[in-house]
């Protein structure tokens, strides 16, 4: 995450088409599924952020609390940062 928001890729689609939020897996980045999203919905706006949690250098969106456990408070809808997420990507 940067001071202005999440590192991300954005493809502006047609104004009347849907917005597709594409999230990568552990160790991926904003490029992992970006092209897949463009192929899936070619006219949609595609938004692909990079997870802001580092686990041994691997980017992810959730911090683990133990083997098999996730700290859900680190989700994209967390309070206080949701506005920055939208503002940083638009």
PyMOL Python script that loads the backbone (N, CA, C, O; Angstrom):
from pymol import cmd

cmd.read_pdbstr("""\
ATOM      1  N   UNK A   1       0.855  -1.174   0.000  1.00  0.00           N
ATOM      2  CA  UNK A   1       0.000   0.000   0.000  1.00  0.00           C
ATOM      3  C   UNK A   1       0.896   1.231   0.000  1.00  0.00           C
ATOM      4  O   UNK A   1       1.913   1.267   0.692  1.00  0.00           O
ATOM      5  N   UNK A   2       0.518   2.221  -0.767  1.00  0.00           N
ATOM      6  CA  UNK A   2       1.253   3.474  -0.814  1.00  0.00           C
ATOM      7  C   UNK A   2       0.538   4.502   0.044  1.00  0.00           C
ATOM      8  O   UNK A   2      -0.518   4.223   0.612  1.00  0.00           O
ATOM      9  N   UNK A   3       1.115   5.692   0.135  1.00  0.00           N
ATOM     10  CA  UNK A   3       0.472   6.756   0.912  1.00  0.00           C
ATOM     11  C   UNK A   3      -0.861   7.173   0.307  1.00  0.00           C
ATOM     12  O   UNK A   3      -1.741   7.643   1.027  1.00  0.00           O
ATOM     13  N   UNK A   4      -1.025   7.012  -1.002  1.00  0.00           N
ATOM     14  CA  UNK A   4      -2.250   7.446  -1.663  1.00  0.00           C
ATOM     15  C   UNK A   4      -3.238   6.323  -1.900  1.00  0.00           C
ATOM     16  O   UNK A   4      -4.335   6.582  -2.396  1.00  0.00           O
ATOM     17  N   UNK A   5      -2.900   5.096  -1.570  1.00  0.00           N
ATOM     18  CA  UNK A   5      -3.819   3.977  -1.763  1.00  0.00           C
ATOM     19  C   UNK A   5      -3.090   2.700  -2.130  1.00  0.00           C
ATOM     20  O   UNK A   5      -1.870   2.610  -2.001  1.00  0.00           O
ATOM     21  N   UNK A   6      -3.835   1.730  -2.582  1.00  0.00           N
ATOM     22  CA  UNK A   6      -3.278   0.436  -2.952  1.00  0.00           C
ATOM     23  C   UNK A   6      -2.547   0.515  -4.296  1.00  0.00           C
ATOM     24  O   UNK A   6      -2.962   1.247  -5.195  1.00  0.00           O
ATOM     25  N   UNK A   7      -1.459  -0.242  -4.420  1.00  0.00           N
ATOM     26  CA  UNK A   7      -0.855  -0.463  -5.726  1.00  0.00           C
ATOM     27  C   UNK A   7      -1.888  -1.267  -6.507  1.00  0.00           C
ATOM     28  O   UNK A   7      -2.449  -2.223  -5.971  1.00  0.00           O
ATOM     29  N   UNK A   8      -2.149  -0.909  -7.750  1.00  0.00           N
ATOM     30  CA  UNK A   8      -3.239  -1.551  -8.475  1.00  0.00           C
ATOM     31  C   UNK A   8      -3.081  -1.379  -9.989  1.00  0.00           C
ATOM     32  O   UNK A   8      -2.235  -0.621 -10.463  1.00  0.00           O
ATOM     33  N   UNK A   9      -3.908  -2.095 -10.718  1.00  0.00           N
ATOM     34  CA  UNK A   9      -4.091  -1.884 -12.157  1.00  0.00           C
ATOM     35  C   UNK A   9      -5.560  -1.586 -12.374  1.00  0.00           C
ATOM     36  O   UNK A   9      -6.431  -2.144 -11.708  1.00  0.00           O
ATOM     37  N   UNK A  10      -5.816  -0.703 -13.312  1.00  0.00           N
ATOM     38  CA  UNK A  10      -7.186  -0.303 -13.604  1.00  0.00           C
ATOM     39  C   UNK A  10      -7.360  -0.201 -15.112  1.00  0.00           C
ATOM     40  O   UNK A  10      -6.565   0.436 -15.802  1.00  0.00           O
ATOM     41  N   UNK A  11      -8.405  -0.835 -15.606  1.00  0.00           N
ATOM     42  CA  UNK A  11      -8.803  -0.687 -17.000  1.00  0.00           C
ATOM     43  C   UNK A  11     -10.182  -0.059 -16.985  1.00  0.00           C
ATOM     44  O   UNK A  11     -11.135  -0.641 -16.468  1.00  0.00           O
ATOM     45  N   UNK A  12     -10.283   1.136 -17.556  1.00  0.00           N
ATOM     46  CA  UNK A  12     -11.573   1.832 -17.605  1.00  0.00           C
ATOM     47  C   UNK A  12     -12.405   1.247 -18.737  1.00  0.00           C
ATOM     48  O   UNK A  12     -12.032   1.337 -19.907  1.00  0.00           O
ATOM     49  N   UNK A  13     -13.522   0.653 -18.382  1.00  0.00           N
ATOM     50  CA  UNK A  13     -14.412   0.067 -19.365  1.00  0.00           C
ATOM     51  C   UNK A  13     -15.492   1.039 -19.794  1.00  0.00           C
ATOM     52  O   UNK A  13     -15.429   2.233 -19.504  1.00  0.00           O
ATOM     53  N   UNK A  14     -16.475   0.512 -20.483  1.00  0.00           N
ATOM     54  CA  UNK A  14     -17.609   1.318 -20.936  1.00  0.00           C
ATOM     55  C   UNK A  14     -18.417   1.786 -19.724  1.00  0.00           C
ATOM     56  O   UNK A  14     -18.576   1.031 -18.765  1.00  0.00           O
ATOM     57  N   UNK A  15     -18.928   3.018 -19.754  1.00  0.00           N
ATOM     58  CA  UNK A  15     -19.635   3.576 -18.596  1.00  0.00           C
ATOM     59  C   UNK A  15     -20.860   2.786 -18.154  1.00  0.00           C
ATOM     60  O   UNK A  15     -21.202   2.808 -16.971  1.00  0.00           O
ATOM     61  N   UNK A  16     -21.520   2.099 -19.055  1.00  0.00           N
ATOM     62  CA  UNK A  16     -22.746   1.378 -18.707  1.00  0.00           C
ATOM     63  C   UNK A  16     -22.502  -0.103 -18.408  1.00  0.00           C
ATOM     64  O   UNK A  16     -23.452  -0.873 -18.268  1.00  0.00           O
ATOM     65  N   UNK A  17     -21.240  -0.497 -18.311  1.00  0.00           N
ATOM     66  CA  UNK A  17     -20.888  -1.904 -18.051  1.00  0.00           C
ATOM     67  C   UNK A  17     -20.460  -2.085 -16.594  1.00  0.00           C
ATOM     68  O   UNK A  17     -20.164  -1.103 -15.913  1.00  0.00           O
ATOM     69  N   UNK A  18     -20.425  -3.336 -16.106  1.00  0.00           N
ATOM     70  CA  UNK A  18     -20.097  -3.581 -14.693  1.00  0.00           C
ATOM     71  C   UNK A  18     -18.636  -3.292 -14.350  1.00  0.00           C
ATOM     72  O   UNK A  18     -17.785  -3.140 -15.226  1.00  0.00           O
ATOM     73  N   UNK A  19     -18.382  -3.224 -13.060  1.00  0.00           N
ATOM     74  CA  UNK A  19     -17.023  -3.108 -12.521  1.00  0.00           C
ATOM     75  C   UNK A  19     -16.668  -4.470 -11.947  1.00  0.00           C
ATOM     76  O   UNK A  19     -17.419  -5.027 -11.146  1.00  0.00           O
ATOM     77  N   UNK A  20     -15.529  -5.002 -12.354  1.00  0.00           N
ATOM     78  CA  UNK A  20     -15.077  -6.299 -11.863  1.00  0.00           C
ATOM     79  C   UNK A  20     -13.855  -6.090 -10.980  1.00  0.00           C
ATOM     80  O   UNK A  20     -12.834  -5.576 -11.436  1.00  0.00           O
ATOM     81  N   UNK A  21     -13.960  -6.489  -9.716  1.00  0.00           N
ATOM     82  CA  UNK A  21     -12.844  -6.431  -8.771  1.00  0.00           C
ATOM     83  C   UNK A  21     -12.142  -7.774  -8.825  1.00  0.00           C
ATOM     84  O   UNK A  21     -12.746  -8.807  -8.532  1.00  0.00           O
ATOM     85  N   UNK A  22     -10.857  -7.767  -9.201  1.00  0.00           N
ATOM     86  CA  UNK A  22     -10.088  -8.999  -9.389  1.00  0.00           C
ATOM     87  C   UNK A  22      -9.028  -9.074  -8.290  1.00  0.00           C
ATOM     88  O   UNK A  22      -8.144  -8.221  -8.223  1.00  0.00           O
ATOM     89  N   UNK A  23      -9.113 -10.088  -7.432  1.00  0.00           N
ATOM     90  CA  UNK A  23      -8.170 -10.249  -6.318  1.00  0.00           C
ATOM     91  C   UNK A  23      -7.242 -11.424  -6.579  1.00  0.00           C
ATOM     92  O   UNK A  23      -7.684 -12.496  -6.992  1.00  0.00           O
ATOM     93  N   UNK A  24      -5.952 -11.217  -6.336  1.00  0.00           N
ATOM     94  CA  UNK A  24      -4.957 -12.269  -6.550  1.00  0.00           C
ATOM     95  C   UNK A  24      -4.876 -13.212  -5.361  1.00  0.00           C
ATOM     96  O   UNK A  24      -5.422 -12.935  -4.293  1.00  0.00           O
ATOM     97  N   UNK A  25      -4.194 -14.319  -5.559  1.00  0.00           N
ATOM     98  CA  UNK A  25      -3.945 -15.278  -4.486  1.00  0.00           C
ATOM     99  C   UNK A  25      -2.673 -14.932  -3.739  1.00  0.00           C
ATOM    100  O   UNK A  25      -1.965 -13.999  -4.121  1.00  0.00           O
ATOM    101  N   UNK A  26      -2.370 -15.672  -2.675  1.00  0.00           N
ATOM    102  CA  UNK A  26      -1.163 -15.447  -1.888  1.00  0.00           C
ATOM    103  C   UNK A  26       0.071 -15.533  -2.777  1.00  0.00           C
ATOM    104  O   UNK A  26       0.259 -16.506  -3.506  1.00  0.00           O
ATOM    105  N   UNK A  27       0.908 -14.499  -2.706  1.00  0.00           N
ATOM    106  CA  UNK A  27       2.131 -14.460  -3.492  1.00  0.00           C
ATOM    107  C   UNK A  27       1.951 -13.865  -4.871  1.00  0.00           C
ATOM    108  O   UNK A  27       2.930 -13.641  -5.582  1.00  0.00           O
ATOM    109  N   UNK A  28       0.709 -13.604  -5.262  1.00  0.00           N
ATOM    110  CA  UNK A  28       0.454 -12.986  -6.556  1.00  0.00           C
ATOM    111  C   UNK A  28       0.555 -11.476  -6.447  1.00  0.00           C
ATOM    112  O   UNK A  28       0.984 -10.933  -5.428  1.00  0.00           O
ATOM    113  N   UNK A  29       0.157 -10.822  -7.501  1.00  0.00           N
ATOM    114  CA  UNK A  29       0.105  -9.364  -7.484  1.00  0.00           C
ATOM    115  C   UNK A  29      -1.048  -8.902  -8.367  1.00  0.00           C
ATOM    116  O   UNK A  29      -1.858  -9.708  -8.824  1.00  0.00           O
ATOM    117  N   UNK A  30      -1.107  -7.614  -8.595  1.00  0.00           N
ATOM    118  CA  UNK A  30      -2.211  -7.042  -9.354  1.00  0.00           C
ATOM    119  C   UNK A  30      -2.264  -7.532 -10.807  1.00  0.00           C
ATOM    120  O   UNK A  30      -3.266  -7.321 -11.490  1.00  0.00           O
ATOM    121  N   UNK A  31      -1.220  -8.170 -11.274  1.00  0.00           N
ATOM    122  CA  UNK A  31      -1.189  -8.684 -12.648  1.00  0.00           C
ATOM    123  C   UNK A  31      -1.732 -10.106 -12.783  1.00  0.00           C
ATOM    124  O   UNK A  31      -2.070 -10.530 -13.888  1.00  0.00           O
ATOM    125  N   UNK A  32      -1.822 -10.852 -11.671  1.00  0.00           N
ATOM    126  CA  UNK A  32      -2.128 -12.279 -11.718  1.00  0.00           C
ATOM    127  C   UNK A  32      -3.393 -12.613 -12.498  1.00  0.00           C
ATOM    128  O   UNK A  32      -3.363 -13.501 -13.350  1.00  0.00           O
ATOM    129  N   UNK A  33      -4.493 -11.937 -12.238  1.00  0.00           N
ATOM    130  CA  UNK A  33      -5.756 -12.246 -12.904  1.00  0.00           C
ATOM    131  C   UNK A  33      -6.311 -11.073 -13.720  1.00  0.00           C
ATOM    132  O   UNK A  33      -7.448 -11.124 -14.188  1.00  0.00           O
ATOM    133  N   UNK A  34      -5.509 -10.021 -13.888  1.00  0.00           N
ATOM    134  CA  UNK A  34      -5.979  -8.833 -14.610  1.00  0.00           C
ATOM    135  C   UNK A  34      -6.400  -9.175 -16.041  1.00  0.00           C
ATOM    136  O   UNK A  34      -7.502  -8.821 -16.459  1.00  0.00           O
ATOM    137  N   UNK A  35      -5.543  -9.851 -16.788  1.00  0.00           N
ATOM    138  CA  UNK A  35      -5.874 -10.206 -18.176  1.00  0.00           C
ATOM    139  C   UNK A  35      -7.045 -11.181 -18.244  1.00  0.00           C
ATOM    140  O   UNK A  35      -7.855 -11.112 -19.169  1.00  0.00           O
ATOM    141  N   UNK A  36      -7.139 -12.082 -17.279  1.00  0.00           N
ATOM    142  CA  UNK A  36      -8.278 -12.998 -17.206  1.00  0.00           C
ATOM    143  C   UNK A  36      -9.580 -12.202 -17.058  1.00  0.00           C
ATOM    144  O   UNK A  36     -10.571 -12.500 -17.725  1.00  0.00           O
ATOM    145  N   UNK A  37      -9.574 -11.194 -16.188  1.00  0.00           N
ATOM    146  CA  UNK A  37     -10.747 -10.350 -16.006  1.00  0.00           C
ATOM    147  C   UNK A  37     -11.123  -9.614 -17.284  1.00  0.00           C
ATOM    148  O   UNK A  37     -12.303  -9.469 -17.604  1.00  0.00           O
ATOM    149  N   UNK A  38     -10.114  -9.152 -18.011  1.00  0.00           N
ATOM    150  CA  UNK A  38     -10.383  -8.450 -19.282  1.00  0.00           C
ATOM    151  C   UNK A  38     -10.981  -9.391 -20.315  1.00  0.00           C
ATOM    152  O   UNK A  38     -11.845  -8.993 -21.096  1.00  0.00           O
ATOM    153  N   UNK A  39     -10.519 -10.654 -20.321  1.00  0.00           N
ATOM    154  CA  UNK A  39     -11.089 -11.631 -21.254  1.00  0.00           C
ATOM    155  C   UNK A  39     -12.494 -12.046 -20.819  1.00  0.00           C
ATOM    156  O   UNK A  39     -13.368 -12.263 -21.658  1.00  0.00           O
ATOM    157  N   UNK A  40     -12.706 -12.155 -19.517  1.00  0.00           N
ATOM    158  CA  UNK A  40     -14.001 -12.574 -18.987  1.00  0.00           C
ATOM    159  C   UNK A  40     -15.096 -11.553 -19.293  1.00  0.00           C
ATOM    160  O   UNK A  40     -16.179 -11.917 -19.751  1.00  0.00           O
ATOM    161  N   UNK A  41     -14.812 -10.293 -19.044  1.00  0.00           N
ATOM    162  CA  UNK A  41     -15.773  -9.206 -19.288  1.00  0.00           C
ATOM    163  C   UNK A  41     -15.052  -8.085 -20.042  1.00  0.00           C
ATOM    164  O   UNK A  41     -14.637  -7.103 -19.426  1.00  0.00           O
ATOM    165  N   UNK A  42     -14.898  -8.211 -21.341  1.00  0.00           N
ATOM    166  CA  UNK A  42     -14.084  -7.275 -22.118  1.00  0.00           C
ATOM    167  C   UNK A  42     -14.497  -5.810 -22.030  1.00  0.00           C
ATOM    168  O   UNK A  42     -13.644  -4.931 -22.153  1.00  0.00           O
ATOM    169  N   UNK A  43     -15.765  -5.524 -21.823  1.00  0.00           N
ATOM    170  CA  UNK A  43     -16.218  -4.128 -21.794  1.00  0.00           C
ATOM    171  C   UNK A  43     -16.319  -3.564 -20.378  1.00  0.00           C
ATOM    172  O   UNK A  43     -16.647  -2.391 -20.201  1.00  0.00           O
ATOM    173  N   UNK A  44     -16.043  -4.388 -19.376  1.00  0.00           N
ATOM    174  CA  UNK A  44     -16.160  -3.958 -17.978  1.00  0.00           C
ATOM    175  C   UNK A  44     -14.946  -3.144 -17.543  1.00  0.00           C
ATOM    176  O   UNK A  44     -13.874  -3.225 -18.143  1.00  0.00           O
ATOM    177  N   UNK A  45     -15.141  -2.359 -16.489  1.00  0.00           N
ATOM    178  CA  UNK A  45     -14.019  -1.723 -15.810  1.00  0.00           C
ATOM    179  C   UNK A  45     -13.391  -2.798 -14.927  1.00  0.00           C
ATOM    180  O   UNK A  45     -14.094  -3.468 -14.171  1.00  0.00           O
ATOM    181  N   UNK A  46     -12.077  -2.967 -15.019  1.00  0.00           N
ATOM    182  CA  UNK A  46     -11.368  -3.980 -14.236  1.00  0.00           C
ATOM    183  C   UNK A  46     -10.500  -3.266 -13.215  1.00  0.00           C
ATOM    184  O   UNK A  46      -9.691  -2.406 -13.565  1.00  0.00           O
ATOM    185  N   UNK A  47     -10.672  -3.625 -11.954  1.00  0.00           N
ATOM    186  CA  UNK A  47      -9.883  -3.069 -10.865  1.00  0.00           C
ATOM    187  C   UNK A  47      -9.172  -4.221 -10.172  1.00  0.00           C
ATOM    188  O   UNK A  47      -9.811  -5.157  -9.691  1.00  0.00           O
ATOM    189  N   UNK A  48      -7.848  -4.147 -10.123  1.00  0.00           N
ATOM    190  CA  UNK A  48      -7.055  -5.236  -9.561  1.00  0.00           C
ATOM    191  C   UNK A  48      -6.017  -4.688  -8.584  1.00  0.00           C
ATOM    192  O   UNK A  48      -4.942  -4.264  -9.008  1.00  0.00           O
ATOM    193  N   UNK A  49      -6.322  -4.689  -7.267  1.00  0.00           N
ATOM    194  CA  UNK A  49      -5.372  -4.196  -6.270  1.00  0.00           C
ATOM    195  C   UNK A  49      -4.357  -5.267  -5.871  1.00  0.00           C
ATOM    196  O   UNK A  49      -4.593  -6.460  -6.057  1.00  0.00           O
ATOM    197  N   UNK A  50      -3.238  -4.828  -5.328  1.00  0.00           N
ATOM    198  CA  UNK A  50      -2.245  -5.739  -4.740  1.00  0.00           C
ATOM    199  C   UNK A  50      -2.516  -5.803  -3.239  1.00  0.00           C
ATOM    200  O   UNK A  50      -2.716  -4.771  -2.599  1.00  0.00           O
ATOM    201  N   UNK A  51      -2.522  -7.012  -2.678  1.00  0.00           N
ATOM    202  CA  UNK A  51      -2.724  -7.164  -1.239  1.00  0.00           C
ATOM    203  C   UNK A  51      -1.677  -6.397  -0.460  1.00  0.00           C
ATOM    204  O   UNK A  51      -0.520  -6.329  -0.874  1.00  0.00           O
ATOM    205  N   UNK A  52      -2.071  -5.816   0.666  1.00  0.00           N
ATOM    206  CA  UNK A  52      -1.158  -4.984   1.448  1.00  0.00           C
ATOM    207  C   UNK A  52      -0.567  -5.688   2.660  1.00  0.00           C
ATOM    208  O   UNK A  52       0.067  -5.050   3.501  1.00  0.00           O
ATOM    209  N   UNK A  53      -0.770  -6.995   2.757  1.00  0.00           N
ATOM    210  CA  UNK A  53      -0.182  -7.774   3.847  1.00  0.00           C
ATOM    211  C   UNK A  53       0.947  -8.613   3.258  1.00  0.00           C
ATOM    212  O   UNK A  53       0.749  -9.307   2.260  1.00  0.00           O
ATOM    213  N   UNK A  54       2.122  -8.554   3.865  1.00  0.00           N
ATOM    214  CA  UNK A  54       3.257  -9.353   3.393  1.00  0.00           C
ATOM    215  C   UNK A  54       3.470 -10.529   4.333  1.00  0.00           C
ATOM    216  O   UNK A  54       3.651 -10.346   5.537  1.00  0.00           O
ATOM    217  N   UNK A  55       3.449 -11.725   3.785  1.00  0.00           N
ATOM    218  CA  UNK A  55       3.710 -12.925   4.568  1.00  0.00           C
ATOM    219  C   UNK A  55       4.965 -13.576   3.992  1.00  0.00           C
ATOM    220  O   UNK A  55       4.907 -14.270   2.976  1.00  0.00           O
ATOM    221  N   UNK A  56       6.098 -13.343   4.653  1.00  0.00           N
ATOM    222  CA  UNK A  56       7.393 -13.839   4.178  1.00  0.00           C
ATOM    223  C   UNK A  56       7.655 -13.372   2.747  1.00  0.00           C
ATOM    224  O   UNK A  56       8.179 -14.125   1.927  1.00  0.00           O
ATOM    225  N   UNK A  57       7.286 -12.121   2.454  1.00  0.00           N
ATOM    226  CA  UNK A  57       7.500 -11.544   1.137  1.00  0.00           C
ATOM    227  C   UNK A  57       6.398 -11.817   0.137  1.00  0.00           C
ATOM    228  O   UNK A  57       6.445 -11.299  -0.979  1.00  0.00           O
ATOM    229  N   UNK A  58       5.405 -12.616   0.502  1.00  0.00           N
ATOM    230  CA  UNK A  58       4.296 -12.931  -0.399  1.00  0.00           C
ATOM    231  C   UNK A  58       3.115 -12.009  -0.095  1.00  0.00           C
ATOM    232  O   UNK A  58       2.637 -11.955   1.038  1.00  0.00           O
ATOM    233  N   UNK A  59       2.649 -11.287  -1.112  1.00  0.00           N
ATOM    234  CA  UNK A  59       1.522 -10.372  -0.928  1.00  0.00           C
ATOM    235  C   UNK A  59       0.220 -11.147  -0.751  1.00  0.00           C
ATOM    236  O   UNK A  59      -0.016 -12.158  -1.412  1.00  0.00           O
ATOM    237  N   UNK A  60      -0.615 -10.650   0.152  1.00  0.00           N
ATOM    238  CA  UNK A  60      -1.931 -11.240   0.379  1.00  0.00           C
ATOM    239  C   UNK A  60      -2.854 -10.179   0.960  1.00  0.00           C
ATOM    240  O   UNK A  60      -2.408  -9.076   1.278  1.00  0.00           O
ATOM    241  N   UNK A  61      -4.128 -10.500   1.102  1.00  0.00           N
ATOM    242  CA  UNK A  61      -5.108  -9.545   1.607  1.00  0.00           C
ATOM    243  C   UNK A  61      -5.456  -9.770   3.071  1.00  0.00           C
ATOM    244  O   UNK A  61      -6.021  -8.876   3.702  1.00  0.00           O
ATOM    245  N   UNK A  62      -5.139 -10.930   3.633  1.00  0.00           N
ATOM    246  CA  UNK A  62      -5.489 -11.262   5.011  1.00  0.00           C
ATOM    247  C   UNK A  62      -4.244 -11.690   5.763  1.00  0.00           C
ATOM    248  O   UNK A  62      -3.383 -12.374   5.210  1.00  0.00           O
ATOM    249  N   UNK A  63      -4.146 -11.292   7.017  1.00  0.00           N
ATOM    250  CA  UNK A  63      -3.069 -11.745   7.883  1.00  0.00           C
ATOM    251  C   UNK A  63      -3.512 -13.056   8.530  1.00  0.00           C
ATOM    252  O   UNK A  63      -4.647 -13.165   8.993  1.00  0.00           O
ATOM    253  N   UNK A  64      -2.639 -14.033   8.564  1.00  0.00           N
ATOM    254  CA  UNK A  64      -2.950 -15.314   9.212  1.00  0.00           C
ATOM    255  C   UNK A  64      -2.839 -15.175  10.727  1.00  0.00           C
ATOM    256  O   UNK A  64      -1.980 -14.458  11.241  1.00  0.00           O
ATOM    257  N   UNK A  65      -3.725 -15.874  11.427  1.00  0.00           N
ATOM    258  CA  UNK A  65      -3.651 -15.907  12.886  1.00  0.00           C
ATOM    259  C   UNK A  65      -3.020 -17.203  13.366  1.00  0.00           C
ATOM    260  O   UNK A  65      -2.736 -17.351  14.555  1.00  0.00           O
ATOM    261  N   UNK A  66      -2.802 -18.121  12.479  1.00  0.00           N
ATOM    262  CA  UNK A  66      -2.234 -19.427  12.765  1.00  0.00           C
ATOM    263  C   UNK A  66      -2.481 -20.308  11.556  1.00  0.00           C
ATOM    264  O   UNK A  66      -3.057 -19.856  10.566  1.00  0.00           O
ATOM    265  N   UNK A  67      -2.061 -21.533  11.622  1.00  0.00           N
ATOM    266  CA  UNK A  67      -2.246 -22.449  10.498  1.00  0.00           C
ATOM    267  C   UNK A  67      -3.735 -22.608  10.190  1.00  0.00           C
ATOM    268  O   UNK A  67      -4.506 -23.086  11.022  1.00  0.00           O
ATOM    269  N   UNK A  68      -4.121 -22.204   8.996  1.00  0.00           N
ATOM    270  CA  UNK A  68      -5.515 -22.333   8.581  1.00  0.00           C
ATOM    271  C   UNK A  68      -6.434 -21.236   9.071  1.00  0.00           C
ATOM    272  O   UNK A  68      -7.622 -21.247   8.749  1.00  0.00           O
ATOM    273  N   UNK A  69      -5.920 -20.279   9.847  1.00  0.00           N
ATOM    274  CA  UNK A  69      -6.760 -19.204  10.372  1.00  0.00           C
ATOM    275  C   UNK A  69      -6.422 -17.876   9.739  1.00  0.00           C
ATOM    276  O   UNK A  69      -5.256 -17.583   9.474  1.00  0.00           O
ATOM    277  N   UNK A  70      -7.440 -17.069   9.494  1.00  0.00           N
ATOM    278  CA  UNK A  70      -7.237 -15.751   8.908  1.00  0.00           C
ATOM    279  C   UNK A  70      -7.828 -14.685   9.810  1.00  0.00           C
ATOM    280  O   UNK A  70      -8.852 -14.900  10.458  1.00  0.00           O
ATOM    281  N   UNK A  71      -7.183 -13.548   9.847  1.00  0.00           N
ATOM    282  CA  UNK A  71      -7.706 -12.400  10.590  1.00  0.00           C
ATOM    283  C   UNK A  71      -8.585 -11.608   9.634  1.00  0.00           C
ATOM    284  O   UNK A  71      -8.086 -10.821   8.829  1.00  0.00           O
ATOM    285  N   UNK A  72      -9.875 -11.814   9.721  1.00  0.00           N
ATOM    286  CA  UNK A  72     -10.815 -11.229   8.771  1.00  0.00           C
ATOM    287  C   UNK A  72     -10.892  -9.716   8.847  1.00  0.00           C
ATOM    288  O   UNK A  72     -11.378  -9.089   7.906  1.00  0.00           O
ATOM    289  N   UNK A  73     -10.440  -9.112   9.915  1.00  0.00           N
ATOM    290  CA  UNK A  73     -10.474  -7.657  10.023  1.00  0.00           C
ATOM    291  C   UNK A  73      -9.574  -7.007   8.972  1.00  0.00           C
ATOM    292  O   UNK A  73      -9.684  -5.803   8.737  1.00  0.00           O
ATOM    293  N   UNK A  74      -8.700  -7.765   8.344  1.00  0.00           N
ATOM    294  CA  UNK A  74      -7.814  -7.229   7.314  1.00  0.00           C
ATOM    295  C   UNK A  74      -8.458  -7.278   5.936  1.00  0.00           C
ATOM    296  O   UNK A  74      -7.759  -7.110   4.937  1.00  0.00           O
ATOM    297  N   UNK A  75      -9.739  -7.498   5.849  1.00  0.00           N
ATOM    298  CA  UNK A  75     -10.406  -7.589   4.553  1.00  0.00           C
ATOM    299  C   UNK A  75     -10.496  -6.219   3.890  1.00  0.00           C
ATOM    300  O   UNK A  75     -10.249  -5.196   4.529  1.00  0.00           O
ATOM    301  N   UNK A  76     -10.846  -6.204   2.629  1.00  0.00           N
ATOM    302  CA  UNK A  76     -10.954  -4.950   1.886  1.00  0.00           C
ATOM    303  C   UNK A  76     -12.052  -4.046   2.412  1.00  0.00           C
ATOM    304  O   UNK A  76     -12.065  -2.857   2.092  1.00  0.00           O
ATOM    305  N   UNK A  77     -12.972  -4.570   3.207  1.00  0.00           N
ATOM    306  CA  UNK A  77     -14.063  -3.749   3.709  1.00  0.00           C
ATOM    307  C   UNK A  77     -13.776  -3.211   5.103  1.00  0.00           C
ATOM    308  O   UNK A  77     -14.686  -2.714   5.768  1.00  0.00           O
ATOM    309  N   UNK A  78     -12.541  -3.298   5.555  1.00  0.00           N
ATOM    310  CA  UNK A  78     -12.224  -2.846   6.906  1.00  0.00           C
ATOM    311  C   UNK A  78     -12.534  -1.365   7.083  1.00  0.00           C
ATOM    312  O   UNK A  78     -12.371  -0.570   6.158  1.00  0.00           O
ATOM    313  N   UNK A  79     -12.979  -1.011   8.269  1.00  0.00           N
ATOM    314  CA  UNK A  79     -13.348   0.370   8.567  1.00  0.00           C
ATOM    315  C   UNK A  79     -12.128   1.275   8.479  1.00  0.00           C
ATOM    316  O   UNK A  79     -11.016   0.875   8.823  1.00  0.00           O
ATOM    317  N   UNK A  80     -12.348   2.484   8.020  1.00  0.00           N
ATOM    318  CA  UNK A  80     -11.284   3.468   8.002  1.00  0.00           C
ATOM    319  C   UNK A  80     -10.413   3.422   6.764  1.00  0.00           C
ATOM    320  O   UNK A  80      -9.857   4.451   6.382  1.00  0.00           O
ATOM    321  N   UNK A  81     -10.271   2.284   6.126  1.00  0.00           N
ATOM    322  CA  UNK A  81      -9.419   2.194   4.955  1.00  0.00           C
ATOM    323  C   UNK A  81     -10.218   1.974   3.689  1.00  0.00           C
ATOM    324  O   UNK A  81      -9.674   2.119   2.594  1.00  0.00           O
ATOM    325  N   UNK A  82     -11.491   1.630   3.799  1.00  0.00           N
ATOM    326  CA  UNK A  82     -12.293   1.390   2.608  1.00  0.00           C
ATOM    327  C   UNK A  82     -12.358   2.635   1.740  1.00  0.00           C
ATOM    328  O   UNK A  82     -12.260   2.542   0.516  1.00  0.00           O
ATOM    329  N   UNK A  83     -12.524   3.802   2.360  1.00  0.00           N
ATOM    330  CA  UNK A  83     -12.545   5.044   1.606  1.00  0.00           C
ATOM    331  C   UNK A  83     -11.229   5.300   0.910  1.00  0.00           C
ATOM    332  O   UNK A  83     -11.208   5.760  -0.232  1.00  0.00           O
ATOM    333  N   UNK A  84     -10.119   5.008   1.589  1.00  0.00           N
ATOM    334  CA  UNK A  84      -8.814   5.204   0.954  1.00  0.00           C
ATOM    335  C   UNK A  84      -8.630   4.244  -0.202  1.00  0.00           C
ATOM    336  O   UNK A  84      -8.011   4.595  -1.206  1.00  0.00           O
ATOM    337  N   UNK A  85      -9.165   3.024  -0.075  1.00  0.00           N
ATOM    338  CA  UNK A  85      -9.061   2.043  -1.162  1.00  0.00           C
ATOM    339  C   UNK A  85      -9.726   2.613  -2.397  1.00  0.00           C
ATOM    340  O   UNK A  85      -9.122   2.620  -3.470  1.00  0.00           O
ATOM    341  N   UNK A  86     -10.943   3.085  -2.278  1.00  0.00           N
ATOM    342  CA  UNK A  86     -11.655   3.624  -3.434  1.00  0.00           C
ATOM    343  C   UNK A  86     -10.980   4.882  -3.963  1.00  0.00           C
ATOM    344  O   UNK A  86     -10.814   5.031  -5.174  1.00  0.00           O
ATOM    345  N   UNK A  87     -10.595   5.777  -3.083  1.00  0.00           N
ATOM    346  CA  UNK A  87      -9.990   7.029  -3.523  1.00  0.00           C
ATOM    347  C   UNK A  87      -8.634   6.802  -4.165  1.00  0.00           C
ATOM    348  O   UNK A  87      -8.291   7.482  -5.133  1.00  0.00           O
ATOM    349  N   UNK A  88      -7.861   5.869  -3.652  1.00  0.00           N
ATOM    350  CA  UNK A  88      -6.529   5.606  -4.177  1.00  0.00           C
ATOM    351  C   UNK A  88      -6.523   4.955  -5.528  1.00  0.00           C
ATOM    352  O   UNK A  88      -5.510   5.003  -6.226  1.00  0.00           O
ATOM    353  N   UNK A  89      -7.624   4.344  -5.925  1.00  0.00           N
ATOM    354  CA  UNK A  89      -7.673   3.618  -7.185  1.00  0.00           C
ATOM    355  C   UNK A  89      -8.441   4.346  -8.266  1.00  0.00           C
ATOM    356  O   UNK A  89      -8.376   3.949  -9.430  1.00  0.00           O
ATOM    357  N   UNK A  90      -9.140   5.359  -7.935  1.00  0.00           N
ATOM    358  CA  UNK A  90      -9.964   6.050  -8.948  1.00  0.00           C
ATOM    359  C   UNK A  90      -9.298   7.313  -9.416  1.00  0.00           C
ATOM    360  O   UNK A  90      -9.843   8.021 -10.263  1.00  0.00           O
TER     361      UNK A  90
END
""", "prot")
cmd.dss("prot")
cmd.show_as("cartoon", "prot")
cmd.util.cbc("prot")
cmd.orient("prot")
